[in-house]
Amino acid sequence: MQKVIKKKRFAPQPEFTERRNYRPPGVTETGLVFVGHEISSDRKVMNQFLHYDQLYTIRHGWNSPFFIGLLDGKIMGTRCPKCGDTWVPPRTHCWNLDCKLEYTEWIEMPLTAKVHTWTVAGWSGRSSLKKLPITLVYAVIGDSKVAIANELHGIDPWDVEFNMPLKIVFKSKEERIGAITDFHFEPADDWSPSPMNAEKERIKKLVEPVYEWVATLKQKK
Ligand SMILES: [Zn+2]
């Protein structure tokens, strides 16, 4: 007779005791519903309107401490207990071959970072149009082995430099929702940009039309 090895396939269900709902008023989950139709005057063509408004649940699983950390105004990363490498965004297992996929442990990271690379966004989704041009950086928080992307505020796009020191600035506790947009980067307090040079002039020229175009958006309201 074959021996049956019983394996626990799923982790036990957590008990959720802390809950906040920041859905905008008027947003309801109605599922899949036909809500109307229109028919052409010759009654040969019909359009039907289907409302498909679903509520999605994102289970962060082992990465949850990172998102809970954001709510608390902290950057949580992970560290390998064997080799000491750290990561933000977090990794649940060490990537070094010698560590044989060792489970990592959670650590609070410093609220300081360095620019790894950066770009200037001249176009965006509707919610950010009036903020253009947006400076986006990949920044290394603390001694993380990987970089994380976010907005860089408080600096002209042409003044950004590789490796420049940054600080992490969180929204107020009331505004935070446990998403990456709960914080942004700003230049470190003791840092100031280098004098204008040819490369900076080139970038300034490139983003000028974006500033002009955004100004017209602001006028229209
Ligand atoms: Zn390791």
py3Dmol code that shows the C-alpha trace and the ligand (Angstrom):
import py3Dmol

protein = """\
ATOM      1  CA  MET A   1       0.000   0.000   0.000  1.00  0.00           C
ATOM      2  CA  GLN A   2       1.289   3.402  -0.896  1.00  0.00           C
ATOM      3  CA  LYS A   3       2.069   5.632   2.009  1.00  0.00           C
ATOM      4  CA  VAL A   4       0.158   8.920   1.893  1.00  0.00           C
ATOM      5  CA  ILE A   5       2.135  11.897   3.023  1.00  0.00           C
ATOM      6  CA  LYS A   6      -0.192  14.628   4.181  1.00  0.00           C
ATOM      7  CA  LYS A   7       1.174  18.039   3.419  1.00  0.00           C
ATOM      8  CA  LYS A   8      -0.250  21.319   4.618  1.00  0.00           C
ATOM      9  CA  ARG A   9      -0.782  23.172   1.372  1.00  0.00           C
ATOM     10  CA  PHE A  10      -1.906  26.536   2.665  1.00  0.00           C
ATOM     11  CA  ALA A  11      -0.915  28.800   5.530  1.00  0.00           C
ATOM     12  CA  PRO A  12      -3.578  29.204   8.237  1.00  0.00           C
ATOM     13  CA  GLN A  13      -6.058  31.998   7.579  1.00  0.00           C
ATOM     14  CA  PRO A  14      -5.027  35.229   9.312  1.00  0.00           C
ATOM     15  CA  GLU A  15      -7.507  37.034  11.546  1.00  0.00           C
ATOM     16  CA  PHE A  16      -7.912  40.589  10.230  1.00  0.00           C
ATOM     17  CA  THR A  17      -8.460  43.028  13.119  1.00  0.00           C
ATOM     18  CA  GLU A  18      -7.488  46.364  11.579  1.00  0.00           C
ATOM     19  CA  ARG A  19      -9.525  47.755   8.721  1.00  0.00           C
ATOM     20  CA  ARG A  20      -9.895  51.053   6.881  1.00  0.00           C
ATOM     21  CA  ASN A  21     -12.055  51.845   3.897  1.00  0.00           C
ATOM     22  CA  TYR A  22     -11.037  54.773   1.703  1.00  0.00           C
ATOM     23  CA  ARG A  23     -13.185  54.021  -1.290  1.00  0.00           C
ATOM     24  CA  PRO A  24     -14.496  57.304  -2.762  1.00  0.00           C
ATOM     25  CA  PRO A  25     -18.189  57.894  -2.007  1.00  0.00           C
ATOM     26  CA  GLY A  26     -20.536  56.517  -4.625  1.00  0.00           C
ATOM     27  CA  VAL A  27     -18.296  53.624  -5.642  1.00  0.00           C
ATOM     28  CA  THR A  28     -20.302  50.440  -5.348  1.00  0.00           C
ATOM     29  CA  GLU A  29     -19.546  46.904  -6.409  1.00  0.00           C
ATOM     30  CA  THR A  30     -22.447  45.802  -8.535  1.00  0.00           C
ATOM     31  CA  GLY A  31     -20.660  42.996 -10.341  1.00  0.00           C
ATOM     32  CA  LEU A  32     -21.627  42.253 -13.886  1.00  0.00           C
ATOM     33  CA  VAL A  33     -24.923  44.012 -14.728  1.00  0.00           C
ATOM     34  CA  PHE A  34     -26.636  45.147 -17.892  1.00  0.00           C
ATOM     35  CA  VAL A  35     -27.592  48.740 -17.131  1.00  0.00           C
ATOM     36  CA  GLY A  36     -29.204  49.953 -20.340  1.00  0.00           C
ATOM     37  CA  HIS A  37     -29.292  49.935 -24.116  1.00  0.00           C
ATOM     38  CA  GLU A  38     -29.861  52.085 -27.187  1.00  0.00           C
ATOM     39  CA  ILE A  39     -31.412  51.139 -30.530  1.00  0.00           C
ATOM     40  CA  SER A  40     -31.006  52.902 -33.885  1.00  0.00           C
ATOM     41  CA  SER A  41     -34.000  54.617 -35.546  1.00  0.00           C
ATOM     42  CA  ASP A  42     -34.335  51.792 -38.099  1.00  0.00           C
ATOM     43  CA  ARG A  43     -34.139  49.280 -35.231  1.00  0.00           C
ATOM     44  CA  LYS A  44     -31.318  47.417 -36.970  1.00  0.00           C
ATOM     45  CA  VAL A  45     -28.507  48.212 -34.535  1.00  0.00           C
ATOM     46  CA  MET A  46     -28.467  47.843 -30.784  1.00  0.00           C
ATOM     47  CA  ASN A  47     -25.876  48.843 -28.188  1.00  0.00           C
ATOM     48  CA  GLN A  48     -26.048  47.313 -24.739  1.00  0.00           C
ATOM     49  CA  PHE A  49     -24.327  48.848 -21.735  1.00  0.00           C
ATOM     50  CA  LEU A  50     -22.600  46.513 -19.372  1.00  0.00           C
ATOM     51  CA  HIS A  51     -21.397  47.677 -15.987  1.00  0.00           C
ATOM     52  CA  TYR A  52     -18.319  45.728 -14.924  1.00  0.00           C
ATOM     53  CA  ASP A  53     -17.200  47.171 -11.637  1.00  0.00           C
ATOM     54  CA  GLN A  54     -15.315  44.649  -9.571  1.00  0.00           C
ATOM     55  CA  LEU A  55     -13.643  44.904  -6.206  1.00  0.00           C
ATOM     56  CA  TYR A  56     -10.214  43.323  -6.371  1.00  0.00           C
ATOM     57  CA  THR A  57      -8.365  42.047  -3.292  1.00  0.00           C
ATOM     58  CA  ILE A  58      -4.580  42.097  -3.348  1.00  0.00           C
ATOM     59  CA  ARG A  59      -3.122  39.722  -0.744  1.00  0.00           C
ATOM     60  CA  HIS A  60       0.454  40.857  -0.117  1.00  0.00           C
ATOM     61  CA  GLY A  61       1.363  37.651   1.707  1.00  0.00           C
ATOM     62  CA  TRP A  62       4.955  37.518   2.928  1.00  0.00           C
ATOM     63  CA  ASN A  63       5.597  41.014   1.607  1.00  0.00           C
ATOM     64  CA  SER A  64       2.889  42.518   3.863  1.00  0.00           C
ATOM     65  CA  PRO A  65       5.333  44.091   6.388  1.00  0.00           C
ATOM     66  CA  PHE A  66       6.574  46.390   3.615  1.00  0.00           C
ATOM     67  CA  PHE A  67       3.088  47.816   2.993  1.00  0.00           C
ATOM     68  CA  ILE A  68       2.175  47.931   6.713  1.00  0.00           C
ATOM     69  CA  GLY A  69       5.481  49.766   7.212  1.00  0.00           C
ATOM     70  CA  LEU A  70       4.379  52.435   4.729  1.00  0.00           C
ATOM     71  CA  LEU A  71       1.212  52.994   6.800  1.00  0.00           C
ATOM     72  CA  ASP A  72       3.454  53.498   9.828  1.00  0.00           C
ATOM     73  CA  GLY A  73       5.792  55.883   7.978  1.00  0.00           C
ATOM     74  CA  LYS A  74       8.604  53.315   7.854  1.00  0.00           C
ATOM     75  CA  ILE A  75      10.556  51.688   5.036  1.00  0.00           C
ATOM     76  CA  MET A  76      10.778  47.986   5.804  1.00  0.00           C
ATOM     77  CA  GLY A  77      13.337  45.903   3.942  1.00  0.00           C
ATOM     78  CA  THR A  78      14.643  42.381   4.292  1.00  0.00           C
ATOM     79  CA  ARG A  79      18.079  41.039   5.211  1.00  0.00           C
ATOM     80  CA  CYS A  80      19.685  37.639   4.760  1.00  0.00           C
ATOM     81  CA  PRO A  81      20.840  36.315   8.148  1.00  0.00           C
ATOM     82  CA  LYS A  82      23.657  34.378   6.416  1.00  0.00           C
ATOM     83  CA  CYS A  83      25.349  36.934   4.136  1.00  0.00           C
ATOM     84  CA  GLY A  84      23.834  40.195   5.414  1.00  0.00           C
ATOM     85  CA  ASP A  85      22.601  41.481   2.030  1.00  0.00           C
ATOM     86  CA  THR A  86      19.531  43.747   2.307  1.00  0.00           C
ATOM     87  CA  TRP A  87      16.732  44.564  -0.111  1.00  0.00           C
ATOM     88  CA  VAL A  88      14.064  47.202  -0.682  1.00  0.00           C
ATOM     89  CA  PRO A  89      11.787  46.286  -2.447  1.00  0.00           C
ATOM     90  CA  PRO A  90      11.948  43.251  -0.134  1.00  0.00           C
ATOM     91  CA  ARG A  91      12.924  39.717  -1.130  1.00  0.00           C
ATOM     92  CA  THR A  92      11.613  36.790   0.860  1.00  0.00           C
ATOM     93  CA  HIS A  93      14.646  34.613   0.050  1.00  0.00           C
ATOM     94  CA  CYS A  94      18.324  35.448  -0.385  1.00  0.00           C
ATOM     95  CA  TRP A  95      19.502  35.599  -3.989  1.00  0.00           C
ATOM     96  CA  ASN A  96      23.104  34.576  -3.310  1.00  0.00           C
ATOM     97  CA  LEU A  97      23.679  30.995  -4.472  1.00  0.00           C
ATOM     98  CA  ASP A  98      25.776  30.126  -1.400  1.00  0.00           C
ATOM     99  CA  CYS A  99      22.846  31.005   0.891  1.00  0.00           C
ATOM    100  CA  LYS A 100      20.601  28.321  -0.708  1.00  0.00           C
ATOM    101  CA  LEU A 101      17.432  30.446  -0.742  1.00  0.00           C
ATOM    102  CA  GLU A 102      17.717  31.310   2.950  1.00  0.00           C
ATOM    103  CA  TYR A 103      14.607  33.039   4.341  1.00  0.00           C
ATOM    104  CA  THR A 104      15.254  36.718   4.927  1.00  0.00           C
ATOM    105  CA  GLU A 105      14.328  38.678   8.065  1.00  0.00           C
ATOM    106  CA  TRP A 106      12.587  42.056   8.268  1.00  0.00           C
ATOM    107  CA  ILE A 107      14.530  45.179   9.177  1.00  0.00           C
ATOM    108  CA  GLU A 108      13.658  48.859   9.327  1.00  0.00           C
ATOM    109  CA  MET A 109      15.647  50.781   6.731  1.00  0.00           C
ATOM    110  CA  PRO A 110      16.981  54.323   7.136  1.00  0.00           C
ATOM    111  CA  LEU A 111      14.976  57.137   5.488  1.00  0.00           C
ATOM    112  CA  THR A 112      17.933  58.025   3.288  1.00  0.00           C
ATOM    113  CA  ALA A 113      18.771  56.946  -0.252  1.00  0.00           C
ATOM    114  CA  LYS A 114      20.974  57.607  -3.276  1.00  0.00           C
ATOM    115  CA  VAL A 115      19.993  58.138  -6.923  1.00  0.00           C
ATOM    116  CA  HIS A 116      20.861  55.060  -8.982  1.00  0.00           C
ATOM    117  CA  THR A 117      19.324  56.413 -12.161  1.00  0.00           C
ATOM    118  CA  TRP A 118      16.554  58.802 -13.147  1.00  0.00           C
ATOM    119  CA  THR A 119      14.355  60.101 -15.936  1.00  0.00           C
ATOM    120  CA  VAL A 120      11.946  62.949 -16.605  1.00  0.00           C
ATOM    121  CA  ALA A 121       8.365  62.022 -17.499  1.00  0.00           C
ATOM    122  CA  GLY A 122       6.769  64.376 -20.000  1.00  0.00           C
ATOM    123  CA  TRP A 123       3.469  62.517 -20.097  1.00  0.00           C
ATOM    124  CA  SER A 124       1.380  60.620 -17.533  1.00  0.00           C
ATOM    125  CA  GLY A 125      -2.022  59.289 -16.586  1.00  0.00           C
ATOM    126  CA  ARG A 126      -4.797  61.848 -16.044  1.00  0.00           C
ATOM    127  CA  SER A 127      -4.288  62.086 -12.275  1.00  0.00           C
ATOM    128  CA  SER A 128      -0.719  63.371 -12.648  1.00  0.00           C
ATOM    129  CA  LEU A 129      -0.961  65.523 -15.796  1.00  0.00           C
ATOM    130  CA  LYS A 130      -0.743  68.814 -13.913  1.00  0.00           C
ATOM    131  CA  LYS A 131       2.352  67.645 -12.026  1.00  0.00           C
ATOM    132  CA  LEU A 132       4.389  67.216 -15.223  1.00  0.00           C
ATOM    133  CA  PRO A 133       7.259  67.095 -15.849  1.00  0.00           C
ATOM    134  CA  ILE A 134       7.708  64.433 -13.152  1.00  0.00           C
ATOM    135  CA  THR A 135      11.211  63.414 -12.127  1.00  0.00           C
ATOM    136  CA  LEU A 136      11.295  59.667 -11.540  1.00  0.00           C
ATOM    137  CA  VAL A 137      14.244  58.067  -9.813  1.00  0.00           C
ATOM    138  CA  TYR A 138      15.429  54.571  -9.134  1.00  0.00           C
ATOM    139  CA  ALA A 139      16.970  55.041  -5.712  1.00  0.00           C
ATOM    140  CA  VAL A 140      18.947  52.772  -3.417  1.00  0.00           C
ATOM    141  CA  ILE A 141      17.580  53.015   0.133  1.00  0.00           C
ATOM    142  CA  GLY A 142      20.200  52.466   2.834  1.00  0.00           C
ATOM    143  CA  ASP A 143      22.522  49.661   1.750  1.00  0.00           C
ATOM    144  CA  SER A 144      19.897  47.814  -0.311  1.00  0.00           C
ATOM    145  CA  LYS A 145      21.214  45.649  -3.166  1.00  0.00           C
ATOM    146  CA  VAL A 146      18.320  46.747  -5.413  1.00  0.00           C
ATOM    147  CA  ALA A 147      16.785  50.111  -6.275  1.00  0.00           C
ATOM    148  CA  ILE A 148      13.188  51.268  -5.882  1.00  0.00           C
ATOM    149  CA  ALA A 149      11.301  53.666  -8.154  1.00  0.00           C
ATOM    150  CA  ASN A 150       9.461  56.758  -6.953  1.00  0.00           C
ATOM    151  CA  GLU A 151       9.000  60.479  -7.612  1.00  0.00           C
ATOM    152  CA  LEU A 152      11.694  62.999  -6.751  1.00  0.00           C
ATOM    153  CA  HIS A 153      10.310  66.370  -5.613  1.00  0.00           C
ATOM    154  CA  GLY A 154      11.888  69.687  -4.684  1.00  0.00           C
ATOM    155  CA  ILE A 155      14.426  69.907  -7.517  1.00  0.00           C
ATOM    156  CA  ASP A 156      14.478  70.994 -11.148  1.00  0.00           C
ATOM    157  CA  PRO A 157      14.741  67.935 -13.411  1.00  0.00           C
ATOM    158  CA  TRP A 158      18.027  69.109 -14.964  1.00  0.00           C
ATOM    159  CA  ASP A 159      19.706  69.434 -11.548  1.00  0.00           C
ATOM    160  CA  VAL A 160      19.443  65.729 -10.651  1.00  0.00           C
ATOM    161  CA  GLU A 161      22.743  63.846 -10.442  1.00  0.00           C
ATOM    162  CA  PHE A 162      23.698  60.191 -10.247  1.00  0.00           C
ATOM    163  CA  ASN A 163      24.444  59.135  -6.649  1.00  0.00           C
ATOM    164  CA  MET A 164      23.037  62.345  -5.183  1.00  0.00           C
ATOM    165  CA  PRO A 165      21.831  61.828  -1.583  1.00  0.00           C
ATOM    166  CA  LEU A 166      18.072  61.762  -0.984  1.00  0.00           C
ATOM    167  CA  LYS A 167      15.714  61.757   1.950  1.00  0.00           C
ATOM    168  CA  ILE A 168      12.386  59.943   2.129  1.00  0.00           C
ATOM    169  CA  VAL A 169       9.365  62.144   2.845  1.00  0.00           C
ATOM    170  CA  PHE A 170       6.078  60.524   3.910  1.00  0.00           C
ATOM    171  CA  LYS A 171       2.571  61.897   3.541  1.00  0.00           C
ATOM    172  CA  SER A 172       0.728  62.578   6.804  1.00  0.00           C
ATOM    173  CA  LYS A 173      -0.563  59.533   8.711  1.00  0.00           C
ATOM    174  CA  GLU A 174      -4.164  60.337   7.689  1.00  0.00           C
ATOM    175  CA  GLU A 175      -3.258  60.419   3.993  1.00  0.00           C
ATOM    176  CA  ARG A 176      -1.260  57.181   3.907  1.00  0.00           C
ATOM    177  CA  ILE A 177      -2.923  54.115   2.397  1.00  0.00           C
ATOM    178  CA  GLY A 178      -0.120  51.535   2.444  1.00  0.00           C
ATOM    179  CA  ALA A 179       0.915  52.185  -1.166  1.00  0.00           C
ATOM    180  CA  ILE A 180       4.209  53.242  -2.715  1.00  0.00           C
ATOM    181  CA  THR A 181       2.710  56.725  -3.287  1.00  0.00           C
ATOM    182  CA  ASP A 182       2.691  57.221   0.527  1.00  0.00           C
ATOM    183  CA  PHE A 183       6.199  58.627   0.150  1.00  0.00           C
ATOM    184  CA  HIS A 184       8.445  60.430  -2.304  1.00  0.00           C
ATOM    185  CA  PHE A 185      12.110  61.368  -2.446  1.00  0.00           C
ATOM    186  CA  GLU A 186      13.611  64.827  -1.946  1.00  0.00           C
ATOM    187  CA  PRO A 187      17.242  65.973  -2.095  1.00  0.00           C
ATOM    188  CA  ALA A 188      19.048  65.523   1.253  1.00  0.00           C
ATOM    189  CA  ASP A 189      19.051  68.702   3.358  1.00  0.00           C
ATOM    190  CA  ASP A 190      22.802  69.273   3.067  1.00  0.00           C
ATOM    191  CA  TRP A 191      22.941  68.762  -0.709  1.00  0.00           C
ATOM    192  CA  SER A 192      22.832  71.486  -3.352  1.00  0.00           C
ATOM    193  CA  PRO A 193      23.047  71.127  -7.140  1.00  0.00           C
ATOM    194  CA  SER A 194      26.257  71.728  -9.064  1.00  0.00           C
ATOM    195  CA  PRO A 195      26.503  74.812 -11.321  1.00  0.00           C
ATOM    196  CA  MET A 196      24.790  74.832 -14.725  1.00  0.00           C
ATOM    197  CA  ASN A 197      26.652  72.941 -17.470  1.00  0.00           C
ATOM    198  CA  ALA A 198      26.112  71.884 -21.068  1.00  0.00           C
ATOM    199  CA  GLU A 199      24.294  68.642 -20.179  1.00  0.00           C
ATOM    200  CA  LYS A 200      21.956  70.436 -17.783  1.00  0.00           C
ATOM    201  CA  GLU A 201      21.233  73.061 -20.464  1.00  0.00           C
ATOM    202  CA  ARG A 202      20.392  70.251 -22.887  1.00  0.00           C
ATOM    203  CA  ILE A 203      17.896  68.676 -20.430  1.00  0.00           C
ATOM    204  CA  LYS A 204      16.387  72.087 -19.624  1.00  0.00           C
ATOM    205  CA  LYS A 205      15.768  72.680 -23.347  1.00  0.00           C
ATOM    206  CA  LEU A 206      14.178  69.243 -23.670  1.00  0.00           C
ATOM    207  CA  VAL A 207      11.659  69.782 -20.857  1.00  0.00           C
ATOM    208  CA  GLU A 208      10.790  73.406 -21.736  1.00  0.00           C
ATOM    209  CA  PRO A 209       7.914  72.421 -24.085  1.00  0.00           C
ATOM    210  CA  VAL A 210       6.475  70.231 -21.303  1.00  0.00           C
ATOM    211  CA  TYR A 211       6.410  73.169 -18.879  1.00  0.00           C
ATOM    212  CA  GLU A 212       4.748  75.355 -21.517  1.00  0.00           C
ATOM    213  CA  TRP A 213       2.137  72.735 -22.279  1.00  0.00           C
ATOM    214  CA  VAL A 214       1.374  72.068 -18.581  1.00  0.00           C
ATOM    215  CA  ALA A 215       0.921  75.825 -18.030  1.00  0.00           C
ATOM    216  CA  THR A 216      -1.911  75.806 -20.598  1.00  0.00           C
ATOM    217  CA  LEU A 217      -3.555  72.913 -18.717  1.00  0.00           C
ATOM    218  CA  LYS A 218      -3.477  74.878 -15.469  1.00  0.00           C
ATOM    219  CA  GLN A 219      -5.130  77.911 -17.095  1.00  0.00           C
ATOM    220  CA  LYS A 220      -8.064  75.882 -18.366  1.00  0.00           C
ATOM    221  CA  LYS A 221      -8.785  74.522 -14.855  1.00  0.00           C
TER     222      LYS A 221
END
"""
ligand_1 = """\
1
ZN
Zn 22.385 35.467 1.843
"""
view = py3Dmol.view(width=600, height=400)
view.addModel(protein, "pdb")
view.setStyle({"model": 0}, {"cartoon": {"style": "trace"}})
view.addModel(ligand_1, "xyz")
view.setStyle({"model": 1}, {"stick": {}})
view.zoomTo()
view.show()
